[in-house]
Amino acid sequence: MIRKYFKSEKTESWFLLFILSVIWGSSFILIKKGLEVFSPVQVGTIRISFAFLILLPFALRHLKGIPGEKWKIIFFTGMVGNLIPAILFALAETKIESSLTGILNALSPLFTLLIGIYVFHYRISFLQIFGLAIGFIGTLGLGFVNSSGGIGALNLYVWLIVIATFCYGICLNFIKAYLSDMRAMVVTSLAMFSIGPFALIYLFSTDFIFIVNNHSGASEAIAYIAVLGIFGTAIGLVLYTRLIIMTTAFFASIVTYLIPVVAIFWGMVDNESLYPLHFAGMILIMMGIYIINKSEIRN
């Protein structure tokens, strides 16, 4: 287990936060590469299919002994926290740059916090509300930066990301509230087991095989999505679930404040433009993270 390499859970939690920010910050450019060949729904279902297949051996070990009420939550988190957002993010990237998609993903902590307060009755300090507001302002401001570096209109496709991040907020709170007594690998593998067959059935009902056999870039696109599914979904979710279980849902969601930095880096590598307003937004985000972590949520 990864925990044996760390002296404390606090050190491990910050390490996991860093690794996840790199893994998931890189996911948006991988989605972009996949969309060069496949449709958005195909990209989403290919991603889930790879995660399902890589985690299948682990899931088969733990099928027995899971209560029926746990299976309902596992399926719910798999569908709402994985399959639906995977498709929504791919749809959004048909009209939004990958770096901007990564930036807007940082809306997740807001929904995690709001759902935690109104559904699970978490208490939060004024300092954390202030930090959240600063981080959210930075994120929202970045969403209005146009292709020339100025302030423009908000692209309507960002609402797909809003819905996806709302789904993430629900999922995080449900895992913390109902599945924190289970190991991260068990939760993640069973969640993929519960939704993977649906993704595969849909995928092979489309023109996926035809594209694979006839498009010259299909193999490369599948390779990008395979990396996305194996690392961004399967391994990433195991680490993330571990982070949720050992800390709080809100602390775990802070990874989405770090993801934009990595996403923008890859956007620059892929010749997506970065302007001074982007740096201003990222500074606000980092300030928000620092302030939020001055105290801890109590529930």
DRENTI-401071 format. One line per field, with one value per residue (C-alpha): residue in three letters; x, y, z. Coordinates in steps of 0.25 Angstrom, whole numbers. Example, Ala and Ser with C-alpha at 12.3 -4.5 7.8 and 13.67 -1.06 7.14 Angstrom:
# DRENTI-401071
code = (ALA, SER)
x = (49, 55)
y = (-18, -4)
z = (31, 29)
This chain:
# DRENTI-401071
code = (MET, ILE, ARG, LYS, TYR, PHE, LYS, SER, GLU, LYS, THR, GLU, SER, TRP, PHE, LEU, LEU, PHE, ILE, LEU, SER, VAL, ILE, TRP, GLY, SER, SER, PHE, ILE, LEU, ILE, LYS, LYS, GLY, LEU, GLU, VAL, PHE, SER, PRO, VAL, GLN, VAL, GLY, THR, ILE, ARG, ILE, SER, PHE, ALA, PHE, LEU, ILE, LEU, LEU, PRO, PHE, ALA, LEU, ARG, HIS, LEU, LYS, GLY, ILE, PRO, GLY, GLU, LYS, TRP, LYS, ILE, ILE, PHE, PHE, THR, GLY, MET, VAL, GLY, ASN, LEU, ILE, PRO, ALA, ILE, LEU, PHE, ALA, LEU, ALA, GLU, THR, LYS, ILE, GLU, SER, SER, LEU, THR, GLY, ILE, LEU, ASN, ALA, LEU, SER, PRO, LEU, PHE, THR, LEU, LEU, ILE, GLY, ILE, TYR, VAL, PHE, HIS, TYR, ARG, ILE, SER, PHE, LEU, GLN, ILE, PHE, GLY, LEU, ALA, ILE, GLY, PHE, ILE, GLY, THR, LEU, GLY, LEU, GLY, PHE, VAL, ASN, SER, SER, GLY, GLY, ILE, GLY, ALA, LEU, ASN, LEU, TYR, VAL, TRP, LEU, ILE, VAL, ILE, ALA, THR, PHE, CYS, TYR, GLY, ILE, CYS, LEU, ASN, PHE, ILE, LYS, ALA, TYR, LEU, SER, ASP, MET, ARG, ALA, MET, VAL, VAL, THR, SER, LEU, ALA, MET, PHE, SER, ILE, GLY, PRO, PHE, ALA, LEU, ILE, TYR, LEU, PHE, SER, THR, ASP, PHE, ILE, PHE, ILE, VAL, ASN, ASN, HIS, SER, GLY, ALA, SER, GLU, ALA, ILE, ALA, TYR, ILE, ALA, VAL, LEU, GLY, ILE, PHE, GLY, THR, ALA, ILE, GLY, LEU, VAL, LEU, TYR, THR, ARG, LEU, ILE, ILE, MET, THR, THR, ALA, PHE, PHE, ALA, SER, ILE, VAL, THR, TYR, LEU, ILE, PRO, VAL, VAL, ALA, ILE, PHE, TRP, GLY, MET, VAL, ASP, ASN, GLU, SER, LEU, TYR, PRO, LEU, HIS, PHE, ALA, GLY, MET, ILE, LEU, ILE, MET, MET, GLY, ILE, TYR, ILE, ILE, ASN, LYS, SER, GLU, ILE, ARG, ASN)
x = (0, 5, 2, 15, 24, 19, 21, 7, -7, -5, 8, 1, -11, -3, 5, -8, -13, -1, 0, -15, -14, -3, -11, -25, -19, -13, -27, -33, -22, -24, -39, -36, -27, -37, -48, -40, -45, -56, -70, -71, -79, -70, -58, -65, -70, -56, -50, -59, -57, -42, -44, -54, -45, -32, -40, -48, -39, -39, -55, -56, -49, -59, -73, -77, -81, -85, -99, -110, -111, -96, -97, -108, -98, -87, -95, -100, -85, -81, -91, -92, -77, -71, -79, -88, -76, -67, -77, -80, -66, -64, -76, -71, -57, -64, -66, -56, -41, -35, -28, -41, -48, -38, -39, -55, -53, -49, -64, -65, -61, -73, -83, -76, -77, -92, -96, -89, -95, -110, -110, -100, -100, -85, -81, -70, -63, -64, -49, -52, -64, -55, -44, -54, -60, -46, -43, -57, -55, -42, -48, -60, -51, -43, -56, -58, -44, -46, -37, -29, -27, -38, -51, -62, -75, -77, -78, -91, -84, -78, -92, -88, -76, -85, -94, -81, -75, -89, -88, -74, -79, -90, -81, -71, -81, -87, -74, -70, -84, -87, -74, -63, -63, -58, -44, -42, -38, -51, -60, -53, -53, -67, -72, -65, -71, -85, -84, -74, -83, -93, -81, -76, -90, -92, -79, -80, -94, -88, -79, -67, -62, -63, -55, -44, -43, -44, -38, -23, -22, -31, -20, -13, -26, -29, -15, -18, -32, -25, -16, -27, -36, -25, -18, -28, -40, -35, -23, -27, -40, -33, -24, -35, -44, -33, -32, -47, -47, -35, -38, -51, -59, -56, -41, -41, -48, -37, -30, -38, -32, -18, -23, -24, -9, -6, -17, -12, 2, -2, -11, 2, 10, -2, -1, -13, -11, -8, -10, -7, -22, -19, -8, -17, -27, -18, -12, -26, -28, -15, -19, -32, -26, -16, -28, -37, -26, -24, -35, -43, -57, -65, -77)
y = (0, 14, 19, 11, 21, 33, 37, 43, 43, 58, 56, 45, 53, 65, 55, 49, 63, 66, 53, 54, 68, 64, 52, 59, 72, 64, 57, 69, 69, 54, 56, 66, 56, 45, 55, 56, 42, 38, 45, 51, 39, 29, 36, 35, 21, 16, 23, 16, 3, 3, 6, -5, -15, -11, -12, -24, -34, -26, -25, -40, -42, -34, -37, -46, -40, -26, -23, -19, -5, -3, -7, 3, 14, 8, 8, 22, 27, 20, 26, 40, 42, 35, 31, 43, 53, 46, 48, 62, 67, 61, 68, 81, 80, 80, 95, 98, 98, 87, 97, 104, 91, 88, 102, 101, 87, 95, 98, 84, 89, 99, 88, 79, 89, 93, 79, 75, 87, 85, 70, 65, 76, 79, 92, 101, 113, 127, 126, 114, 121, 133, 124, 117, 130, 135, 122, 122, 137, 133, 121, 128, 140, 130, 125, 139, 140, 140, 135, 148, 149, 159, 158, 152, 144, 132, 120, 112, 99, 102, 98, 84, 85, 91, 79, 70, 77, 76, 61, 61, 68, 58, 47, 52, 54, 40, 33, 40, 38, 24, 16, 21, 8, 1, 1, 11, -1, -8, 4, 8, -6, -9, 5, 2, -12, -7, 3, -3, -13, -2, 6, -6, -9, 5, 6, -6, -2, 10, 11, 9, -4, 3, 15, 6, -1, 11, 23, 24, 31, 22, 14, 27, 32, 19, 20, 34, 29, 17, 25, 34, 22, 14, 26, 37, 28, 15, 18, 33, 28, 18, 29, 39, 30, 27, 42, 44, 33, 38, 53, 60, 61, 76, 74, 64, 73, 83, 75, 82, 95, 90, 83, 96, 99, 85, 87, 100, 95, 84, 94, 103, 90, 88, 103, 108, 122, 127, 141, 150, 149, 134, 136, 146, 135, 124, 133, 135, 120, 117, 128, 121, 108, 114, 121, 109, 100, 109, 101, 88, 85, 79, 70)
z = (0, -3, 11, 16, 9, 17, 32, 33, 26, 24, 16, 8, 5, -1, -9, -15, -17, -26, -34, -37, -42, -52, -56, -57, -62, -74, -77, -85, -96, -97, -99, -110, -117, -116, -122, -135, -139, -130, -126, -112, -107, -113, -106, -93, -94, -99, -87, -77, -84, -83, -68, -66, -73, -65, -52, -55, -48, -35, -36, -38, -25, -17, -23, -11, 2, -3, 3, -7, -1, -4, -18, -21, -16, -24, -37, -34, -32, -44, -53, -47, -44, -56, -68, -69, -67, -77, -88, -84, -84, -97, -103, -97, -103, -117, -115, -104, -103, -95, -85, -83, -80, -70, -64, -63, -56, -44, -41, -34, -20, -20, -23, -13, -3, -6, -6, 6, 14, 9, 8, 18, 28, 27, 35, 29, 34, 29, 25, 16, 10, 7, 1, -8, -13, -17, -24, -31, -36, -42, -49, -54, -59, -67, -73, -79, -85, -101, -111, -112, -97, -94, -88, -96, -95, -88, -97, -95, -95, -82, -76, -80, -70, -60, -60, -60, -48, -41, -43, -37, -25, -23, -24, -15, -4, -6, -5, 7, 14, 10, 5, 14, 21, 8, 2, -9, -19, -16, -17, -31, -37, -33, -38, -52, -52, -50, -62, -71, -78, -82, -88, -96, -101, -105, -112, -120, -125, -132, -144, -135, -142, -156, -151, -145, -158, -168, -161, -162, -148, -141, -134, -129, -124, -116, -110, -105, -99, -93, -86, -81, -77, -70, -63, -63, -59, -53, -45, -43, -37, -28, -22, -22, -14, -4, -3, 0, 10, 18, 18, 14, 1, 1, 3, -8, -18, -16, -27, -37, -33, -37, -50, -58, -57, -63, -73, -78, -79, -88, -96, -98, -103, -113, -117, -109, -105, -91, -87, -75, -71, -70, -60, -52, -51, -47, -36, -30, -30, -23, -12, -11, -8, 2, 10, 9, 16, 28, 35, 33, 30, 41, 40)
